[in-house]
Amino acid sequence: MPSQTQPHAKWTFVLADEPAFRKFLKSFENGSHDDLWITRELSKAATTFRTDAQVPGIFQPLGGGLFEIRLRRNPRVLIRLFFYLEPNNFLKIVWFYDKKKNSSPAHQNKQIEKAREKR
């Protein structure tokens, strides 16, 4: 029986700073379980970005070409990743943080400004 081909994602995530992202992933209490979950959720999100299958509330435009994706695993993990659209259907992740570690509006605004500086 011939194997079915998997559909290709319209969009692909790329990291502006992979070492910083790996360090970020290691900061979670649940270690590799959170790492795998975040990676899997990013891949799933990429397949739905700007399609009818996009889940409401996951992607948010922040103005000036900056977007965010929100990933919530459970009450203790709420990841925010900031990205820009790049040629050839790449979503370039430029900054990220765990909102559950500091949810103050001032900290949130600081993280958005850091993302804008990474452009």
Backbone bond lengths (Angstrom), bond angles and torsions (degrees), N, CA, C in turn:
res aa  C-N    CA-C-N  psi(-1)  N-CA   C-N-CA  omega(-1)  CA-C   N-CA-C  phi
1 M - - - 1.443 - - 1.527 108.42 -
2 P 1.335 119.02 129.50 1.459 120.36 -179.56 1.529 110.75 -68.78
3 S 1.336 114.82 144.23 1.461 118.63 178.94 1.523 109.86 -79.61
4 Q 1.321 115.40 147.26 1.459 120.09 178.67 1.524 109.39 -80.08
5 T 1.300 115.50 141.36 1.459 118.53 175.95 1.514 108.70 -83.00
6 Q 1.310 115.96 146.38 1.456 122.22 178.41 1.520 108.63 -87.27
7 P 1.326 117.13 140.54 1.467 118.70 177.17 1.526 110.33 -67.10
8 H 1.317 116.09 144.18 1.459 120.92 179.07 1.520 109.05 -85.78
9 A 1.308 115.49 141.32 1.455 120.23 178.25 1.516 109.40 -66.69
10 K 1.317 115.79 139.75 1.450 120.07 176.66 1.524 109.74 -67.38
11 W 1.324 116.46 -38.00 1.462 122.80 -177.62 1.524 109.41 -118.75
12 T 1.321 115.49 151.76 1.453 122.31 177.79 1.515 108.63 -132.21
13 F 1.333 116.76 136.96 1.450 120.69 175.85 1.519 110.15 -83.29
14 V 1.321 115.86 139.17 1.460 122.52 171.05 1.521 106.91 -130.21
15 L 1.310 116.11 153.76 1.459 121.59 -177.50 1.518 111.02 -104.36
16 A 1.311 116.38 132.40 1.457 120.61 175.93 1.530 110.48 -72.87
17 D 1.344 116.99 -31.35 1.463 122.08 -177.83 1.526 108.64 -141.18
18 E 1.325 115.81 85.80 1.465 120.69 -175.89 1.536 112.80 -62.40
19 P 1.351 120.09 -42.86 1.474 118.53 178.03 1.535 112.93 -59.20
20 A 1.323 117.55 -40.33 1.469 120.15 178.18 1.525 110.62 -65.05
21 F 1.335 117.26 -37.77 1.456 120.55 179.29 1.526 110.72 -66.88
22 R 1.330 117.34 -41.21 1.476 120.53 178.04 1.535 110.71 -62.83
23 K 1.319 116.36 -40.46 1.468 120.90 177.13 1.532 110.08 -63.05
24 F 1.312 116.35 -41.86 1.464 122.16 177.12 1.525 110.46 -58.78
25 L 1.322 117.39 -46.19 1.463 121.18 -178.91 1.531 111.38 -62.66
26 K 1.323 117.16 -35.46 1.467 120.89 -179.47 1.521 112.61 -70.43
27 S 1.314 117.37 -14.21 1.462 120.69 -177.05 1.526 113.48 -77.45
28 F 1.303 118.34 -7.31 1.457 121.27 -177.42 1.519 111.33 -83.92
29 E 1.326 115.45 141.83 1.462 121.77 -179.03 1.521 111.80 -60.78
30 N 1.308 116.65 -33.89 1.457 121.64 -175.41 1.524 112.56 -87.23
31 G 1.313 117.53 8.60 1.456 123.55 173.29 1.503 115.33 49.84
32 S 1.327 115.55 -125.89 1.463 120.70 -173.11 1.525 112.98 -65.07
33 H 1.324 118.33 -23.37 1.467 119.60 178.14 1.524 110.44 -64.59
34 D 1.337 116.91 -44.09 1.457 120.12 177.09 1.525 110.78 -68.88
35 D 1.323 116.53 -38.60 1.461 121.95 178.38 1.524 109.86 -57.07
36 L 1.311 117.14 -50.53 1.467 121.31 -179.76 1.515 111.34 -64.40
37 W 1.323 116.75 -41.04 1.457 120.55 179.64 1.526 111.12 -62.14
38 I 1.323 117.18 -47.48 1.469 121.26 179.98 1.523 110.53 -60.60
39 T 1.310 117.20 -46.51 1.468 121.52 179.55 1.527 111.11 -60.72
40 R 1.312 116.27 -44.62 1.472 120.63 179.58 1.526 111.17 -64.06
41 E 1.333 116.79 -44.24 1.461 120.36 -179.34 1.528 112.09 -65.90
42 L 1.319 117.65 -35.83 1.466 120.29 175.68 1.523 110.98 -63.42
43 S 1.316 116.15 -43.01 1.467 119.67 178.93 1.523 110.98 -63.51
44 K 1.329 116.92 -43.22 1.466 120.24 178.66 1.527 110.80 -63.78
45 A 1.316 116.45 -42.45 1.463 120.11 -179.75 1.525 111.19 -62.30
46 A 1.326 116.35 -39.38 1.468 120.04 -179.36 1.521 111.44 -60.15
47 T 1.320 116.81 -33.43 1.466 119.20 -179.20 1.523 112.23 -73.55
48 T 1.333 117.55 -16.60 1.462 119.66 -177.03 1.521 114.00 -108.83
49 F 1.330 118.32 -10.78 1.461 120.83 -175.27 1.525 110.63 -57.31
50 R 1.323 114.97 126.29 1.464 123.60 179.72 1.532 113.49 58.85
51 T 1.318 115.68 36.94 1.463 121.73 172.92 1.520 107.89 -126.29
52 D 1.312 116.27 172.77 1.462 121.07 176.28 1.526 111.60 -65.49
53 A 1.313 117.72 -20.51 1.462 121.92 -178.36 1.534 112.74 -85.59
54 Q 1.315 117.22 -3.79 1.469 119.93 -178.91 1.527 109.89 -62.32
55 V 1.316 115.79 129.03 1.461 121.32 -179.76 1.529 108.72 -76.80
56 P 1.332 117.55 126.85 1.471 120.00 179.75 1.529 111.90 -58.56
57 G 1.328 115.64 139.26 1.452 121.05 175.76 1.512 116.31 88.40
58 I 1.324 118.26 -9.93 1.469 119.50 179.27 1.524 110.31 -78.82
59 F 1.323 116.98 -45.87 1.463 122.00 -179.77 1.519 109.69 -102.48
60 Q 1.324 116.11 136.97 1.458 120.87 177.68 1.524 109.29 -136.46
61 P 1.332 118.22 130.69 1.471 120.05 172.18 1.530 108.82 -78.00
62 L 1.329 116.60 137.08 1.459 121.37 -178.86 1.525 112.30 -112.18
63 G 1.321 116.95 3.98 1.460 121.18 179.42 1.514 112.05 91.22
64 G 1.315 115.33 154.66 1.458 120.95 179.43 1.515 114.16 63.58
65 G 1.329 117.37 22.98 1.463 121.23 179.59 1.515 114.34 87.59
66 L 1.325 117.58 -5.69 1.466 121.34 -179.88 1.533 109.92 -87.22
67 F 1.330 115.33 136.87 1.457 122.79 176.58 1.518 108.53 -125.66
68 E 1.315 114.82 162.97 1.460 119.19 171.59 1.518 108.73 -130.79
69 I 1.316 113.71 153.81 1.457 121.12 170.34 1.513 106.20 -122.99
70 R 1.323 115.64 136.04 1.458 122.24 179.87 1.524 108.76 -111.39
71 L 1.312 115.08 126.13 1.457 120.93 178.23 1.522 108.54 -121.64
72 R 1.311 116.88 121.53 1.469 121.32 179.29 1.517 108.21 -117.35
73 R 1.323 114.90 122.84 1.457 119.13 179.31 1.516 111.23 -95.03
74 N 1.280 117.34 -46.60 1.461 123.45 -178.33 1.530 106.55 -161.11
75 P 1.292 118.61 -174.42 1.467 117.79 -177.33 1.529 115.04 -61.14
76 R 1.330 118.49 -15.72 1.461 118.80 -176.89 1.533 114.54 -103.25
77 V 1.322 118.70 -4.29 1.467 120.69 -179.08 1.529 109.96 -130.26
78 L 1.317 116.17 117.03 1.463 122.64 173.12 1.527 106.94 -136.25
79 I 1.316 115.49 100.23 1.458 122.40 -175.75 1.514 109.14 -91.50
80 R 1.325 115.80 136.53 1.459 121.33 171.31 1.526 106.74 -120.09
81 L 1.323 114.86 125.48 1.463 121.62 178.31 1.519 107.64 -120.59
82 F 1.313 116.39 133.99 1.458 122.24 -177.64 1.521 109.02 -108.62
83 F 1.327 115.71 136.49 1.464 118.79 -176.22 1.521 111.54 -147.27
84 Y 1.323 113.42 161.38 1.455 123.46 173.44 1.523 108.04 -118.65
85 L 1.313 116.21 152.99 1.459 121.40 174.70 1.518 108.27 -80.97
86 E 1.312 116.38 133.82 1.455 123.01 179.85 1.532 109.39 -120.56
87 P 1.326 117.25 162.06 1.474 119.47 177.13 1.533 111.71 -56.68
88 N 1.301 115.26 157.72 1.471 123.87 178.22 1.524 112.72 64.28
89 N 1.347 116.50 32.68 1.465 122.85 174.34 1.527 114.56 61.36
90 F 1.322 115.69 42.45 1.454 120.67 174.41 1.518 110.08 -103.54
91 L 1.317 115.60 138.12 1.451 123.25 171.64 1.530 105.38 -104.32
92 K 1.322 116.67 104.71 1.467 121.42 -174.05 1.530 109.93 -89.15
93 I 1.331 115.66 109.06 1.460 121.69 179.50 1.523 108.37 -77.84
94 V 1.343 114.98 120.33 1.464 119.70 -176.21 1.530 112.85 -109.29
95 W 1.339 118.28 -19.26 1.459 120.60 -179.42 1.522 109.26 -159.64
96 F 1.330 117.03 159.90 1.454 122.10 -174.52 1.524 109.28 -163.40
97 Y 1.314 115.39 153.00 1.457 120.62 172.69 1.515 109.96 -163.16
98 D 1.339 115.62 165.72 1.457 122.30 177.37 1.522 107.44 -99.72
99 K 1.310 116.67 108.56 1.457 121.89 -176.45 1.529 112.04 -63.33
100 K 1.308 118.03 -26.53 1.465 120.83 -179.91 1.528 112.05 -67.13
101 K 1.322 117.77 -22.72 1.466 120.30 179.55 1.521 111.79 -78.14
102 N 1.334 117.23 -24.39 1.465 121.68 175.40 1.528 106.79 -162.20
103 S 1.318 116.46 104.52 1.462 120.37 -174.30 1.528 113.26 -101.66
104 S 1.327 117.58 12.45 1.464 118.69 -178.30 1.527 110.59 -66.80
105 P 1.325 117.58 145.00 1.469 120.78 177.41 1.535 112.70 -57.92
106 A 1.324 117.71 -36.31 1.471 120.53 179.28 1.528 110.39 -63.78
107 H 1.333 117.15 -43.00 1.466 120.67 178.77 1.523 110.46 -65.87
108 Q 1.315 116.21 -41.88 1.461 120.60 178.46 1.526 110.54 -59.11
109 N 1.317 117.24 -47.15 1.468 120.75 179.40 1.522 111.55 -62.67
110 K 1.332 116.78 -37.39 1.470 120.91 177.41 1.530 110.51 -62.98
111 Q 1.324 117.07 -40.20 1.470 121.06 179.92 1.528 110.95 -66.89
112 I 1.328 116.64 -38.61 1.468 120.13 177.34 1.526 110.31 -65.41
113 E 1.310 117.38 -39.47 1.467 120.75 178.18 1.525 111.16 -66.33
114 K 1.336 117.83 -38.22 1.455 120.90 175.35 1.521 110.37 -60.50
115 A 1.325 116.40 -41.63 1.462 120.34 179.09 1.525 110.51 -62.84
116 R 1.306 117.10 -42.27 1.465 120.47 179.14 1.536 111.24 -63.00
117 E 1.331 117.01 -36.65 1.468 120.95 178.62 1.518 112.74 -67.49
118 K 1.320 117.25 -24.62 1.474 122.16 -177.66 1.517 113.32 -79.91
119 R 1.305 117.17 -7.24 1.463 121.74 -178.23 1.490 109.07 -53.26
